[in-house]
Amino acid sequence: MTVPPRQTTPALLQVDAVLRRLQGKDAVQEVCRFLRMEFPHYRWVGVYALAGETLKLAGWDGDQPTEHVEIPIGVGVCGRAAREKRTVIVDDVRSAPEYLACFLETRAEIVVPVMDGATVLGEVDVDGNEVKAYDASDAAFLGAVAKKLVGPLKDVLAARSGGPPSPAVPP
Ligand code: SME
């Protein structure tokens, strides 16, 4: 159990508070920062937005930037999660042939799609430094976070295509 149940509800309430305060890319960025600060086993947290067939990094928090700011669907662990429309947990990245290496210290990864109905809007990508860093509790928690990121990611995608932002989430 890597996300204790007692931490789940307060953390989701904090995410709600962020989303009342911020929109679009700013909201995505702040959620990444919050998740990494709150959970020590989340060493790098990024959110990608899916534009056409390409995942584009919309926000991240970690010690270093990633070179993978754009990932085609189907490529890497991120691209696999988007193509298969499901959460992917990699226990040991050294045993995952499709893994796109970012950081030497990374040993495990979890990627959770952000779904709007049957449409992939993007995904949450978290890297950890321990083998088997993530389990079903992370999948459930990050799945709940991903649901909350539907609005911000729609805004990010609308801004990229020149459209107006969606209305702010009511308090
Ligand atoms: N490892 C990912 C690429 C993104 S980085 O982890 C930030 C992958 O295999 O798709």
Residues whose N, C-alpha, C, O or C-beta is under 5 A from the ligand:
A	BS01	SME	T66 H68 V75 G76 V77 C78 G79 E98 Y99 L100 C102 D127
